[in-house]
Amino acid sequence: MSRLSLFLMWASSKAFGRFEIFTFSSLSLFEMWTSNGPRFVSRSLTLEEEHLAIRERKKPDEPIDWNDYKSMSFTRAVILETSRLATVVNGVLRKTTQDVELNGFFIPKGWKIYLFTRGINYDSSFYPEPSTFNPWRWLDKSLESHKHCFLFGAGGRLCPGK
């Protein structure tokens, strides 16, 4: 496992409060995406430069703190893109509490609905080139606030680490 993967495990546990957000499969896929293409390899210096700039401001034994982490915009983007492509939770199950009409479809009270979030994460109308590992799409932080962003659940099941 690369130093970068180990760092991303640490950063995601600090950001989201739990290590489980980055499973072994997520890290394996991250390793595959970052080692399989000149686009990321040539631009991955951005990630390393971001980390080195922080280390240069600190004493050798001084740990990285929350303010340092918050300044890592590209690291954050890589974590979010890996989470989008390697979705930990495939979907959420809900039960209607009243009759609902949605896009011309009638859903009776008491029916169970499964929202397949992995399908949303790979929808090209929300994420252009959805199968491409592209952390740069997350540098616009407004993407997280869109109604289709379910990386951390939704509603009453929103991850408290979010």
DSSP file with accessible surface (Angstrom, degrees, kcal/mol):
  #  RESIDUE AA STRUCTURE BP1 BP2  ACC     N-H-->O    O-->H-N    N-H-->O    O-->H-N    TCO  KAPPA ALPHA  PHI   PSI    X-CA   Y-CA   Z-CA
    1    1 A M              0   0  122      0, 0.0    27,-0.0     0, 0.0    26,-0.0   0.000 360.0 360.0 360.0 135.8    0.0    0.0    0.0
    2    2 A S     >  -     0   0   42      1,-0.1     4,-2.1     4,-0.0     5,-0.2  -0.249 360.0-114.3 -74.8 162.3    1.4    3.4   -1.0
    3    3 A R  H  > S+     0   0  192      1,-0.2     4,-2.5     2,-0.2     5,-0.2   0.871 118.9  57.1 -59.7 -36.0    2.2    6.2    1.4
    4    4 A L  H  > S+     0   0   41      2,-0.2     4,-2.7     1,-0.2    -1,-0.2   0.923 105.3  48.7 -64.2 -42.2   -0.6    8.2   -0.3
    5    5 A S  H  > S+     0   0    0      2,-0.2     4,-2.2     1,-0.2    -1,-0.2   0.920 111.6  49.5 -63.6 -42.8   -3.1    5.5    0.5
    6    6 A L  H  X S+     0   0   87     -4,-2.1     4,-2.1     1,-0.2    -1,-0.2   0.915 111.5  49.5 -62.7 -39.7   -2.1    5.3    4.1
    7    7 A F  H  X S+     0   0   37     -4,-2.5     4,-3.3     1,-0.2     5,-0.2   0.921 108.9  51.9 -64.8 -42.6   -2.3    9.1    4.3
    8    8 A L  H  X S+     0   0    0     -4,-2.7     4,-2.7     2,-0.2     5,-0.2   0.875 107.4  53.2 -63.5 -35.7   -5.8    9.1    2.8
    9    9 A M  H  X S+     0   0   35     -4,-2.2     4,-2.0     2,-0.2    -1,-0.2   0.950 113.2  43.8 -60.3 -47.7   -6.9    6.5    5.4
   10   10 A W  H  X S+     0   0   78     -4,-2.1     4,-2.1     2,-0.2    -2,-0.2   0.949 115.2  48.0 -62.4 -47.6   -5.6    8.8    8.1
   11   11 A A  H  X S+     0   0    0     -4,-3.3     4,-2.6     1,-0.2     5,-0.2   0.905 111.8  48.9 -63.7 -41.4   -7.2   11.9    6.5
   12   12 A S  H  X S+     0   0    0     -4,-2.7     4,-2.7    -5,-0.2     6,-0.4   0.891 109.9  51.9 -68.7 -34.4  -10.5   10.3    6.0
   13   13 A S  H  X S+     0   0   36     -4,-2.0     4,-1.1    -5,-0.2    -1,-0.2   0.894 113.4  45.2 -68.9 -33.8  -10.7    9.1    9.5
   14   14 A K  H  < S+     0   0  112     -4,-2.1    -2,-0.2    -5,-0.2    -1,-0.2   0.904 118.2  43.0 -72.1 -40.7   -9.9   12.6   10.8
   15   15 A A  H  < S+     0   0   17     -4,-2.6    -2,-0.2    -5,-0.2    -3,-0.2   0.903 127.4  26.9 -73.3 -41.9  -12.4   14.2    8.5
   16   16 A F  H  < S-     0   0   19     -4,-2.7    -1,-0.2    -5,-0.2    -3,-0.2   0.396  99.0-124.4-110.2   1.5  -15.3   11.8    8.8
   17   17 A G  S  < S+     0   0   58     -4,-1.1     2,-0.4    -5,-0.3    -4,-0.2   0.306  82.4  72.9  81.8 -11.7  -14.7   10.5   12.3
   18   18 A R    >   -     0   0  160     -6,-0.4     3,-1.0     1,-0.1     4,-0.2  -0.997  65.9-145.7-141.5 140.1  -14.6    6.8   11.3
   19   19 A F  G >  S+     0   0   97     -2,-0.4     3,-2.2     1,-0.2    -1,-0.1   0.824  92.0  77.7 -69.7 -28.2  -12.1    4.7    9.5
   20   20 A E  G 3  S+     0   0   98      1,-0.3    -1,-0.2    -7,-0.1     3,-0.2   0.700  74.1  77.9 -60.0 -18.7  -14.9    2.6    7.9
   21   21 A I  G <  S+     0   0   28     -3,-1.0     2,-0.7     1,-0.3    -1,-0.3   0.838  97.8  47.2 -61.1 -29.1  -15.6    5.3    5.4
   22   22 A F  S <  S-     0   0    1     -3,-2.2    -1,-0.3    -4,-0.2     2,-0.0  -0.839  84.0-172.9-113.4  94.8  -12.5    4.1    3.5
   23   23 A T     >  -     0   0   41     -2,-0.7     4,-2.3    -3,-0.2     5,-0.2  -0.295  40.7-101.4 -79.1 170.9  -12.8    0.3    3.3
   24   24 A F  H  > S+     0   0  148      1,-0.2     4,-2.6     2,-0.2     5,-0.2   0.905 124.4  53.4 -59.5 -40.0  -10.0   -1.9    2.0
   25   25 A S  H  > S+     0   0   71      1,-0.2     4,-2.5     2,-0.2    -1,-0.2   0.908 106.9  52.1 -64.6 -37.5  -11.9   -2.2   -1.3
   26   26 A S  H  > S+     0   0    1      1,-0.2     4,-2.5     2,-0.2    -1,-0.2   0.934 111.6  46.4 -62.3 -44.2  -12.0    1.6   -1.6
   27   27 A L  H  X S+     0   0    3     -4,-2.3     4,-2.6     2,-0.2    -2,-0.2   0.895 110.4  53.0 -66.7 -37.2   -8.3    1.9   -1.1
   28   28 A S  H  X S+     0   0   50     -4,-2.6     4,-2.1     2,-0.2    -1,-0.2   0.933 111.4  46.0 -62.7 -44.0   -7.6   -0.9   -3.6
   29   29 A L  H  X S+     0   0   59     -4,-2.5     4,-2.9     2,-0.2     5,-0.2   0.907 110.1  54.1 -65.8 -38.9   -9.7    0.9   -6.2
   30   30 A F  H  X S+     0   0    0     -4,-2.5     4,-2.6     1,-0.2     5,-0.3   0.940 108.0  50.1 -58.3 -45.5   -7.9    4.2   -5.3
   31   31 A E  H  X S+     0   0   55     -4,-2.6     4,-1.5     1,-0.2    -1,-0.2   0.917 111.7  48.6 -58.9 -42.9   -4.5    2.4   -5.9
   32   32 A M  H  X S+     0   0   84     -4,-2.1     4,-1.0     1,-0.2    -2,-0.2   0.947 113.6  45.7 -63.9 -47.6   -5.8    1.1   -9.3
   33   33 A W  H  < S+     0   0   42     -4,-2.9     3,-0.3     1,-0.2     7,-0.2   0.899 114.7  46.3 -64.6 -41.6   -7.1    4.5  -10.4
   34   34 A T  H  < S+     0   0   16     -4,-2.6     3,-0.3    -5,-0.2    -1,-0.2   0.740 116.6  43.5 -78.3 -19.9   -4.1    6.5   -9.4
   35   35 A S  H  < S+     0   0   77     -4,-1.5    -1,-0.2    -5,-0.3    -2,-0.2   0.543 103.4  70.2 -98.3  -5.9   -1.5    4.1  -10.8
   36   36 A N  S  < S+     0   0  118     -4,-1.0    -1,-0.2    -3,-0.3     3,-0.1  -0.236  93.6  42.0-107.2  44.2   -3.4    3.6  -14.1
   37   37 A G     >  -     0   0   22     -3,-0.3     4,-2.3     1,-0.1     3,-0.2  -0.701  61.0-135.9 175.0 134.0   -3.1    6.7  -16.0
   38   38 A P  H  > S+     0   0  111      0, 0.0     4,-2.8     0, 0.0     5,-0.3   0.820 103.0  66.2 -63.8 -27.8   -0.8    9.5  -16.9
   39   39 A R  H  > S+     0   0  114      1,-0.2     4,-1.3     2,-0.2     5,-0.1   0.949 111.4  32.2 -60.5 -48.4   -3.5   12.1  -16.2
   40   40 A F  H  > S+     0   0    9     -3,-0.2     4,-1.9    -7,-0.2    -1,-0.2   0.936 118.4  53.6 -75.6 -42.8   -3.5   11.4  -12.5
   41   41 A V  H  < S+     0   0   75     -4,-2.3     4,-0.4     1,-0.2     3,-0.3   0.937 111.8  45.4 -58.7 -43.8    0.1   10.4  -12.2
   42   42 A S  H  < S+     0   0   78     -4,-2.8     3,-0.4     1,-0.2    -1,-0.2   0.863 121.4  38.6 -68.8 -32.6    1.2   13.7  -13.8
   43   43 A R  H >X S+     0   0  106     -4,-1.3     3,-1.9    -5,-0.3     4,-0.5   0.535  92.2  87.0 -93.1  -8.7   -1.2   15.7  -11.6
   44   44 A S  H 3X S+     0   0   28     -4,-1.9     4,-2.1    -3,-0.3     3,-0.5   0.713  71.9  77.3 -65.8 -16.9   -0.7   13.7   -8.5
   45   45 A L  H 3> S+     0   0   93     -4,-0.4     4,-3.8    -3,-0.4     5,-0.3   0.864  84.5  64.6 -56.5 -31.6    2.2   16.0   -7.7
   46   46 A T  H <> S+     0   0   52     -3,-1.9     4,-2.2     2,-0.2    -1,-0.2   0.928 103.6  45.6 -55.4 -44.3   -0.6   18.4   -6.7
   47   47 A L  H  X S+     0   0    1     -4,-0.5     4,-1.9    -3,-0.5    -2,-0.2   0.947 116.3  43.6 -66.1 -47.9   -1.5   16.0   -3.9
   48   48 A E  H  X S+     0   0   82     -4,-2.1     4,-3.0     1,-0.2     5,-0.2   0.916 113.3  51.8 -66.4 -40.2    2.1   15.4   -2.8
   49   49 A E  H  X S+     0   0  116     -4,-3.8     4,-2.5     1,-0.2    -1,-0.2   0.894 107.0  54.3 -62.5 -38.0    2.9   19.1   -3.1
   50   50 A E  H  X S+     0   0   32     -4,-2.2     4,-1.2    -5,-0.3    -1,-0.2   0.928 113.0  42.5 -61.1 -43.3   -0.2   19.9   -0.9
   51   51 A H  H  X S+     0   0   29     -4,-1.9     4,-2.2     1,-0.2    -2,-0.2   0.909 113.7  50.6 -71.0 -42.6    1.1   17.6    1.8
   52   52 A L  H  X S+     0   0   82     -4,-3.0     4,-2.4     1,-0.2    -2,-0.2   0.878 104.8  57.9 -65.3 -36.2    4.8   18.7    1.6
   53   53 A A  H  X S+     0   0   42     -4,-2.5     4,-0.9    -5,-0.2    -1,-0.2   0.896 109.1  45.9 -61.2 -37.7    3.7   22.4    1.9
   54   54 A I  H >X S+     0   0    3     -4,-1.2     3,-0.7     1,-0.2     4,-0.5   0.930 111.2  51.4 -69.8 -44.4    2.1   21.6    5.2
   55   55 A R  H >< S+     0   0   85     -4,-2.2     3,-1.2     1,-0.2    -2,-0.2   0.873 104.6  58.0 -61.1 -36.5    5.1   19.6    6.4
   56   56 A E  H 3< S+     0   0  160     -4,-2.4    -1,-0.2     1,-0.3    -2,-0.2   0.802 103.7  52.5 -65.6 -27.4    7.4   22.4    5.6
   57   57 A R  H << S+     0   0  152     -4,-0.9     2,-0.3    -3,-0.7    -1,-0.3   0.556 105.5  69.8 -81.6  -9.3    5.5   24.8    7.9
   58   58 A K  S << S-     0   0   24     -3,-1.2     6,-0.1    -4,-0.5     0, 0.0  -0.747  87.5-105.0-112.6 158.1    5.7   22.4   10.8
   59   59 A K    >   -     0   0  147     -2,-0.3     3,-1.6     1,-0.1    -2,-0.1  -0.418  45.9-102.2 -70.9 157.1    8.5   21.1   13.0
   60   60 A P  T 3  S+     0   0  130      0, 0.0    -1,-0.1     0, 0.0    -2,-0.0   0.837 121.0  34.7 -54.5 -36.4    9.6   17.5   12.3
   61   61 A D  T 3  S+     0   0  143      2,-0.1    -2,-0.0     0, 0.0    -3,-0.0   0.407  90.5 113.9-101.3   5.0    7.7   16.0   15.2
   62   62 A E    <   -     0   0   73     -3,-1.6    -4,-0.1    -7,-0.1     3,-0.1  -0.609  64.0-130.9 -79.5 126.9    4.7   18.3   15.1
   63   63 A P        -     0   0  100      0, 0.0     2,-0.3     0, 0.0    -4,-0.1  -0.321  22.6-100.5 -75.4 159.7    1.5   16.5   14.1
   64   64 A I        -     0   0   36     -6,-0.1     2,-0.2     4,-0.1    -9,-0.0  -0.595  45.2-157.5 -74.0 136.8   -0.9   17.7   11.4
   65   65 A D     >  -     0   0   72     -2,-0.3     4,-2.3    -3,-0.1     3,-0.2  -0.524  32.9 -88.5-112.3-178.1   -3.9   19.4   13.0
   66   66 A W  H  > S+     0   0  129      1,-0.2     4,-2.6     2,-0.2     5,-0.2   0.878 124.8  53.6 -60.4 -39.2   -7.5   20.1   11.9
   67   67 A N  H  > S+     0   0  106      2,-0.2     4,-1.1     1,-0.2    -1,-0.2   0.895 108.5  50.7 -64.3 -37.1   -6.6   23.4   10.3
   68   68 A D  H >4 S+     0   0   14     -3,-0.2     3,-0.6     2,-0.2     4,-0.4   0.939 110.8  48.7 -63.1 -46.0   -3.9   21.7    8.2
   69   69 A Y  H >< S+     0   0   14     -4,-2.3     3,-1.9     1,-0.2    -2,-0.2   0.928 107.1  55.1 -60.9 -43.5   -6.5   19.1    7.1
   70   70 A K  H 3< S+     0   0  117     -4,-2.6    -1,-0.2     1,-0.3    -2,-0.2   0.791 103.1  57.5 -62.4 -24.7   -9.0   21.8    6.2
   71   71 A S  T << S+     0   0   60     -4,-1.1     2,-1.7    -3,-0.6    -1,-0.3   0.583  82.2  92.3 -81.6  -6.9   -6.4   23.4    3.9
   72   72 A M    <>  +     0   0    1     -3,-1.9     4,-2.3    -4,-0.4     5,-0.2  -0.480  45.2 159.3 -88.1  72.6   -6.0   20.1    1.9
   73   73 A S  H  > S+     0   0   55     -2,-1.7     4,-1.9     1,-0.2    -1,-0.2   0.883  73.6  45.9 -66.4 -37.4   -8.6   20.9   -0.8
   74   74 A F  H  > S+     0   0    4     -3,-0.2     4,-2.4     2,-0.2    -1,-0.2   0.905 110.6  52.8 -75.0 -36.7   -7.2   18.4   -3.3
   75   75 A T  H  > S+     0   0    0      1,-0.2     4,-2.3     2,-0.2    -2,-0.2   0.940 110.3  49.7 -59.1 -44.4   -6.8   15.6   -0.7
   76   76 A R  H  X S+     0   0   43     -4,-2.3     4,-2.5     1,-0.2    -1,-0.2   0.913 109.1  51.7 -59.7 -43.5  -10.5   16.2    0.2
   77   77 A A  H  X S+     0   0    0     -4,-1.9     4,-2.5     1,-0.2    -1,-0.2   0.901 109.0  50.1 -63.0 -40.2  -11.4   16.0   -3.5
   78   78 A V  H  X S+     0   0    0     -4,-2.4     4,-2.4     2,-0.2     5,-0.2   0.919 110.7  49.7 -64.9 -42.0   -9.5   12.7   -3.9
   79   79 A I  H  X S+     0   0    0     -4,-2.3     4,-2.4     1,-0.2    -2,-0.2   0.940 113.0  46.7 -62.2 -45.3  -11.3   11.2   -0.9
   80   80 A L  H  X S+     0   0    1     -4,-2.5     4,-2.1     2,-0.2    -2,-0.2   0.911 112.7  48.4 -65.6 -41.4  -14.7   12.3   -2.2
   81   81 A E  H  X S+     0   0    0     -4,-2.5     4,-2.4     2,-0.2     5,-0.2   0.908 111.8  49.4 -68.0 -38.6  -14.1   11.0   -5.7
   82   82 A T  H  X S+     0   0    0     -4,-2.4     4,-2.7    -5,-0.2    -2,-0.2   0.930 111.3  50.5 -64.1 -40.6  -12.9    7.7   -4.3
   83   83 A S  H  < S+     0   0    7     -4,-2.4    -2,-0.2    -5,-0.2     5,-0.2   0.864 110.1  50.5 -64.6 -35.7  -16.0    7.5   -2.1
   84   84 A R  H >< S+     0   0    0     -4,-2.1     3,-0.6     1,-0.2    -2,-0.2   0.945 117.3  38.0 -67.3 -45.8  -18.2    8.2   -5.2
   85   85 A L  H 3< S+     0   0    2     -4,-2.4     2,-0.4     1,-0.3    -2,-0.2   0.833 123.4  40.9 -77.1 -33.4  -16.7    5.5   -7.3
   86   86 A A  T 3< S-     0   0    5     -4,-2.7    -1,-0.3    -5,-0.2   -63,-0.2  -0.529  86.3-166.2-112.6  61.5  -16.3    3.0   -4.5
   87   87 A T    <   -     0   0   11     -3,-0.6    -3,-0.1    -2,-0.4     3,-0.1  -0.259  12.7-158.4 -54.7 126.5  -19.6    3.5   -2.8
   88   88 A V  S    S+     0   0   69     63,-0.2     2,-0.6    -5,-0.2    -1,-0.2   0.911  83.8  42.5 -74.4 -42.9  -19.6    1.9    0.6
   89   89 A V  S    S-     0   0   89     62,-0.2    -1,-0.2     1,-0.1    64,-0.1  -0.915  71.3-158.2-107.8 121.2  -23.4    1.8    0.9
   90   90 A N        -     0   0   72     -2,-0.6    28,-1.8     1,-0.1    27,-0.7   0.745  65.9 -33.3 -70.8 -25.9  -25.1    0.7   -2.3
   91   91 A G  E     -A  116   0A  10     25,-0.3     2,-0.4    26,-0.2    25,-0.2  -0.987  55.3-107.4-175.3 179.8  -28.5    2.2   -1.4
   92   92 A V  E     -A  115   0A  22     23,-1.9    23,-3.0    -2,-0.3     2,-0.5  -0.975  21.0-139.8-130.9 143.9  -31.0    3.2    1.2
   93   93 A L  E     +A  114   0A 102     -2,-0.4     2,-0.3    21,-0.2    21,-0.2  -0.890  24.6 177.0-105.7 131.2  -34.4    1.6    2.0
   94   94 A R  E     -A  113   0A  88     19,-3.0    19,-3.5    -2,-0.5     2,-0.4  -0.935  21.1-143.8-130.9 157.0  -37.3    3.9    2.9
   95   95 A K  E     -A  112   0A 130     -2,-0.3    17,-0.2    17,-0.2     2,-0.2  -0.982  26.8-119.7-121.0 129.8  -41.0    3.3    3.7
   96   96 A T        -     0   0   16     15,-2.7    14,-1.9    -2,-0.4     3,-0.1  -0.452  17.4-165.1 -69.5 137.5  -43.6    5.8    2.6
   97   97 A T  S    S+     0   0  115     12,-0.2     2,-0.3     1,-0.2    -1,-0.1   0.453  74.9  13.3-100.2  -5.8  -45.6    7.4    5.4
   98   98 A Q  S    S-     0   0  132     10,-0.1    -1,-0.2     9,-0.1    12,-0.1  -0.962  99.3 -72.3-157.1 165.2  -48.2    8.8    3.1
   99   99 A D        -     0   0   96     -2,-0.3     2,-0.4    10,-0.1    -2,-0.1  -0.409  54.6-167.0 -61.9 138.9  -49.4    8.4   -0.5
  100  100 A V  E     -B  107   0B  51      7,-2.7     7,-3.5    -2,-0.1     2,-0.5  -0.994  20.1-156.7-133.5 139.4  -46.9   10.0   -2.8
  101  101 A E  E     +B  106   0B 147     -2,-0.4     2,-0.4     5,-0.2     5,-0.2  -0.979  19.9 178.1-113.0 124.6  -47.0   11.0   -6.5
  102  102 A L  E >   -B  105   0B  98      3,-2.8     3,-2.1    -2,-0.5    -2,-0.0  -0.973  66.9 -24.1-132.0 116.3  -43.6   11.3   -8.0
  103  103 A N  T 3  S-     0   0  149     -2,-0.4    -1,-0.1     1,-0.3     3,-0.1   0.869 128.4 -47.2  50.7  40.9  -43.0   12.1  -11.7
  104  104 A G  T 3  S+     0   0   62      1,-0.3     2,-0.4     0, 0.0    -1,-0.3   0.449 115.3 116.3  85.2  -0.3  -46.5   10.8  -12.6
  105  105 A F  E <   -B  102   0B 152     -3,-2.1    -3,-2.8     2,-0.0     2,-0.5  -0.854  58.5-139.1-103.6 137.0  -46.1    7.6  -10.6
  106  106 A F  E     -B  101   0B 124     -2,-0.4    -5,-0.2    -5,-0.2    -7,-0.0  -0.815  16.6-172.1 -96.4 126.5  -48.4    6.8   -7.6
  107  107 A I  E     -B  100   0B  28     -7,-3.5    -7,-2.7    -2,-0.5     3,-0.1  -0.961  19.5-136.7-119.7 113.5  -46.7    5.2   -4.6
  108  108 A P    >   -     0   0   30      0, 0.0     3,-1.7     0, 0.0   -12,-0.2  -0.287  30.1 -88.9 -70.9 154.5  -49.1    4.1   -1.9
  109  109 A K  T 3  S+     0   0  139      1,-0.2   -12,-0.2   -12,-0.1   -10,-0.1  -0.291 113.0  28.8 -56.4 137.9  -48.5    4.7    1.8
  110  110 A G  T 3  S+     0   0   31    -14,-1.9    -1,-0.2     1,-0.3     2,-0.1   0.299  85.8 132.4  93.2 -10.9  -46.6    1.8    3.4
  111  111 A W    <   -     0   0  154     -3,-1.7   -15,-2.7   -16,-0.1     2,-0.4  -0.450  54.6-127.0 -73.3 149.4  -44.7    0.8    0.3
  112  112 A K  E     -A   95   0A 142    -17,-0.2     2,-0.4    -2,-0.1   -17,-0.2  -0.815  22.6-164.1 -98.1 136.7  -40.9    0.3    0.6
  113  113 A I  E     -A   94   0A  67    -19,-3.5   -19,-3.0    -2,-0.4     2,-0.6  -0.975   7.3-153.7-123.3 132.9  -38.6    2.1   -1.8
  114  114 A Y  E     -A   93   0A 126     -2,-0.4     2,-0.8   -21,-0.2   -21,-0.2  -0.927   6.0-155.9-108.4 119.2  -35.0    1.3   -2.4
  115  115 A L  E     -A   92   0A  62    -23,-3.0   -23,-1.9    -2,-0.6     2,-1.3  -0.856   9.9-148.8 -95.3 110.5  -32.8    4.2   -3.6
  116  116 A F  E  >  +A   91   0A 108     -2,-0.8     4,-1.2   -25,-0.2     3,-0.4  -0.651  18.5 179.9 -83.4  91.4  -29.9    2.7   -5.5
  117  117 A T  H  > S+     0   0    4     -2,-1.3     4,-2.6   -27,-0.7   -26,-0.2   0.831  75.4  63.0 -67.5 -31.1  -27.2    5.3   -4.7
  118  118 A R  H  > S+     0   0   79    -28,-1.8     4,-0.9     1,-0.2    -1,-0.2   0.910 102.4  52.2 -60.3 -38.3  -24.5    3.5   -6.7
  119  119 A G  H >4 S+     0   0   32     -3,-0.4     3,-0.5   -29,-0.3    -1,-0.2   0.893 109.4  48.9 -63.2 -38.9  -26.6    4.1   -9.8
  120  120 A I  H >< S+     0   0   26     -4,-1.2     3,-1.8     1,-0.2    -2,-0.2   0.920 106.3  56.4 -66.5 -40.5  -26.8    7.8   -9.0
  121  121 A N  H 3< S+     0   0    0     -4,-2.6    -1,-0.2     1,-0.3    -2,-0.2   0.694 112.2  43.0 -66.2 -18.6  -23.1    8.0   -8.4
  122  122 A Y  T << S+     0   0   77     -4,-0.9     2,-0.6    -3,-0.5    -1,-0.3   0.141  83.2 122.8-111.4  18.2  -22.5    6.7  -12.0
  123  123 A D    X>  -     0   0   58     -3,-1.8     4,-2.6     1,-0.1     3,-1.5  -0.715  53.1-152.0 -85.3 119.9  -25.2    8.8  -13.7
  124  124 A S  T 34 S+     0   0   82     -2,-0.6    -1,-0.1     1,-0.3     5,-0.1   0.697  92.5  65.2 -68.7 -17.9  -23.6   10.9  -16.5
  125  125 A S  T 34 S+     0   0   90      1,-0.2    -1,-0.3     2,-0.1    -2,-0.0   0.756 115.5  30.4 -74.6 -20.4  -26.3   13.6  -16.1
  126  126 A F  T <4 S+     0   0   77     -3,-1.5    -2,-0.2     1,-0.3    -1,-0.2   0.769 133.1  29.0 -99.4 -38.7  -24.9   14.3  -12.6
  127  127 A Y  S  < S-     0   0    1     -4,-2.6    -1,-0.3    -7,-0.1    -2,-0.1  -0.886  82.0-136.8-128.2  98.9  -21.2   13.4  -13.1
  128  128 A P  S    S+     0   0   89      0, 0.0     4,-0.1     0, 0.0    -3,-0.1  -0.265  92.6   9.4 -54.7 141.6  -19.8   13.8  -16.6
  129  129 A E  S >  S-     0   0  137      1,-0.1     3,-1.9     2,-0.1    -6,-0.1   0.966  83.5-172.4  48.2  63.2  -17.7   10.8  -17.6
  130  130 A P  T 3  S+     0   0   21      0, 0.0     4,-0.1     0, 0.0    -1,-0.1   0.729  75.3  54.8 -64.9 -21.5  -18.9    9.0  -14.4
  131  131 A S  T 3  S+     0   0   91     -9,-0.1     2,-0.4    -4,-0.1    -2,-0.1   0.493  89.7  96.2 -89.1  -2.5  -16.5    6.0  -14.8
  132  132 A T  S <  S-     0   0   51     -3,-1.9     2,-0.9    -4,-0.1   -99,-0.0  -0.741  80.7-124.3 -91.2 132.9  -13.5    8.2  -14.9
  133  133 A F        +     0   0   20     -2,-0.4    -2,-0.1  -100,-0.1   -51,-0.1  -0.652  47.6 158.2 -73.8 106.5  -11.5    8.9  -11.7
  134  134 A N    >   +     0   0   34     -2,-0.9     3,-1.5    -4,-0.1     4,-0.3  -0.686  18.6 170.9-137.7  81.6  -11.7   12.7  -11.7
  135  135 A P  G >  S+     0   0    0      0, 0.0     3,-1.9     0, 0.0     4,-0.3   0.764  72.4  77.3 -65.7 -19.5  -11.1   14.3   -8.3
  136  136 A W  G >  S+     0   0   31      1,-0.3     3,-1.5     2,-0.2     4,-0.4   0.783  79.8  70.1 -62.9 -23.5  -10.9   17.7   -9.9
  137  137 A R  G X  S+     0   0   35     -3,-1.5     3,-0.6     1,-0.3    -1,-0.3   0.784  94.8  56.5 -63.5 -24.2  -14.7   17.7  -10.2
  138  138 A W  G <  S+     0   0    1     -3,-1.9    -1,-0.3    -4,-0.3    -2,-0.2   0.493  78.5  87.7 -88.6  -2.6  -14.9   18.1   -6.4
  139  139 A L  G <  S+     0   0   81     -3,-1.5     2,-1.1    -4,-0.3    -1,-0.2   0.798  76.6  73.9 -67.6 -23.4  -12.8   21.3   -6.2
  140  140 A D  S X  S-     0   0  102     -3,-0.6     3,-1.9    -4,-0.4     4,-0.3  -0.782  78.5-160.9 -84.0 101.0  -16.1   23.1   -6.7
  141  141 A K  G >  S+     0   0  117     -2,-1.1     3,-1.1     1,-0.3     4,-0.4   0.680  78.7  77.5 -63.9 -14.8  -17.5   22.4   -3.2
  142  142 A S  G >  S+     0   0   51      1,-0.2     3,-1.0     2,-0.2     4,-0.4   0.737  76.3  76.7 -68.5 -18.1  -21.1   23.1   -4.3
  143  143 A L  G X  S+     0   0   20     -3,-1.9     3,-1.2     1,-0.3    -1,-0.2   0.876  88.3  59.0 -59.5 -34.3  -21.2   19.7   -5.8
  144  144 A E  G <  S+     0   0   32     -3,-1.1    -1,-0.3    -4,-0.3    -2,-0.2   0.780 100.3  55.7 -65.0 -27.9  -21.6   18.2   -2.3
  145  145 A S  G <  S+     0   0   97     -3,-1.0    -1,-0.3    -4,-0.4    -2,-0.2   0.489  80.7 114.4 -88.8  -0.4  -24.8   20.2   -1.7
  146  146 A H  S X  S-     0   0   81     -3,-1.2     3,-1.7    -4,-0.4    -3,-0.0  -0.365  77.5-118.7 -67.6 151.2  -26.6   18.9   -4.8
  147  147 A K  T 3  S+     0   0  196      1,-0.3    -1,-0.1     3,-0.0    -3,-0.0   0.711 111.8  57.7 -63.8 -19.9  -29.7   16.7   -4.1
  148  148 A H  T 3  S+     0   0   26    -28,-0.0     2,-1.0   -22,-0.0    -1,-0.3   0.408  76.8 104.2 -94.0   3.7  -28.0   13.8   -5.9
  149  149 A C    <   +     0   0   22     -3,-1.7     3,-0.2     1,-0.1   -32,-0.0  -0.742  34.2 157.7 -90.4 103.1  -24.9   13.6   -3.7
  150  150 A F    >   +     0   0   37     -2,-1.0     3,-1.3   -33,-0.2    -1,-0.1  -0.063  25.8 124.6-115.2  31.4  -25.5   10.6   -1.4
  151  151 A L  T 3  S+     0   0   22      1,-0.3   -63,-0.2    -7,-0.1   -62,-0.2   0.809  88.3  29.3 -62.6 -27.0  -21.9    9.8   -0.5
  152  152 A F  T 3  S-     0   0   16      1,-0.5     7,-3.1    -3,-0.2    -1,-0.3   0.015 119.4-101.2-122.8  26.5  -22.8   10.0    3.2
  153  153 A G    <   -     0   0   19     -3,-1.3    -1,-0.5     5,-0.2     2,-0.3  -0.436  41.2-104.2  86.5-163.2  -26.5    9.0    3.2
  154  154 A A    >   -     0   0   25     -2,-0.1     3,-2.0    -3,-0.1    -4,-0.1  -0.989  63.3  -6.6-161.0 157.8  -29.4   11.3    3.3
  155  155 A G  G >  S-     0   0   66     -2,-0.3     3,-1.6     1,-0.3     0, 0.0  -0.224 128.3  -4.6  58.8-133.8  -32.1   12.7    5.6
  156  156 A G  G 3  S+     0   0   87      1,-0.3    -1,-0.3    -3,-0.0    -3,-0.0   0.621 136.9  57.3 -69.1 -11.4  -32.4   11.0    9.0
  157  157 A R  G <  S+     0   0  183     -3,-2.0    -1,-0.3     2,-0.1     2,-0.2   0.092  73.2 136.0-106.5  21.3  -29.7    8.5    7.9
  158  158 A L    <   -     0   0   90     -3,-1.6    -5,-0.2    -5,-0.2    -8,-0.0  -0.533  67.4-103.7 -69.5 132.2  -27.0   11.1    7.1
  159  159 A C    >   -     0   0   38     -7,-3.1     3,-1.8    -2,-0.2    -1,-0.1  -0.342  21.6-139.4 -57.9 127.4  -23.6   10.1    8.4
  160  160 A P  T 3  S+     0   0  135      0, 0.0    -1,-0.2     0, 0.0  -143,-0.1   0.784 101.0  65.8 -63.5 -22.1  -22.9   12.1   11.6
  161  161 A G  T 3         0   0   27      1,-0.2  -144,-0.1  -145,-0.1    -2,-0.1   0.666 360.0 360.0 -71.6 -15.4  -19.3   12.4   10.4
  162  162 A K    <         0   0  109     -3,-1.8    -1,-0.2   -10,-0.2  -145,-0.1   0.784 360.0 360.0 -73.9 360.0  -20.5   14.5    7.5
